[in-house]
Structure formats: structure tokens, C-alpha cells
């Protein structure tokens, strides 16, 4: 669950407004948005390479596993 959702749910459960510390946490989380989007984009663009490398590493470590296909 995201920081924002967690803060809102916790405050709502306790029938209160978010504290200044919780609001600061949300603010800090939102400031990192572009960085998190960049990471997600890099992972999405590298998906095939990541899966291929992981698959090769798995077969090297566990050749006894049945190969797909």
C-alpha cells in the first residue's frame, strides 16, 4: 500500500486528521514521483533482458528443473 493510502487509512481509522509528520511523509513521497516513474520505465524497457538473464541463471543453478517447451 502506498504511503498516501496508509496515512489516510490510519488517520481515518483513528477519526483524526493526519499529523504534520504524516503530511511531511506524503510530501516527501510525492517529491520522489519522477524518480519512481523513471525506475518503473527502466524496468519495463528491460523486462525481456531481466527475464532472460534470470532464466539462464536458474538453468545454470538448477539444470534438473524441466525446461519449458
FENVENGI-V311970 format. One record per residue. N is the residue number from 1. RES is the residue in one small letter. OMEGA is omega in whole degrees, -180 to 180 (* if undefined). D_LAST is the distance of its C-alpha to the last C-alpha in Angstrom with 2 decimals. Layout:
n:res:omega:d_last
N:RES:OMEGA:D_LAST
N:RES:OMEGA:D_LAST
//
This chain:
n:res:omega:d_last
1:x:-177:36.73
2:x:178:38.53
3:x:-178:41.88
4:x:-180:43.62
5:x:-178:42.34
6:x:179:43.13
7:x:-178:46.66
8:x:180:47.42
9:x:179:46.16
10:x:180:48.06
11:x:180:51.24
12:x:179:50.97
13:x:-178:50.47
14:x:178:53.58
15:x:-179:55.53
16:x:172:56.29
17:x:176:55.68
18:x:178:53.32
19:x:178:55.20
20:x:177:55.92
21:x:178:53.47
22:x:178:50.71
23:x:176:51.57
24:x:177:51.48
25:x:177:47.98
26:x:180:46.90
27:x:179:48.67
28:x:178:46.95
29:x:-178:43.53
30:x:178:44.26
31:x:-178:45.41
32:x:-179:41.96
33:x:-180:40.31
34:x:179:39.91
35:x:-180:38.46
36:x:177:35.89
37:x:177:34.97
38:x:178:34.58
39:x:179:32.24
40:x:179:30.12
41:x:179:30.08
42:x:178:29.08
43:x:-180:26.17
44:x:-180:25.04
45:x:-177:25.42
46:x:-174:23.52
47:x:-177:20.64
48:x:180:17.91
49:x:-180:19.55
50:x:-179:19.90
51:x:179:16.30
52:x:180:15.17
53:x:179:17.92
54:x:179:17.24
55:x:179:13.59
56:x:179:14.96
57:x:178:17.78
58:x:-178:15.77
59:x:175:13.87
60:x:-178:17.38
61:x:-175:19.00
62:x:-179:16.63
63:x:179:14.72
64:x:176:14.84
65:x:179:12.30
66:x:-180:9.02
67:x:178:6.52
68:x:176:3.79
69:x:*:0.00
//
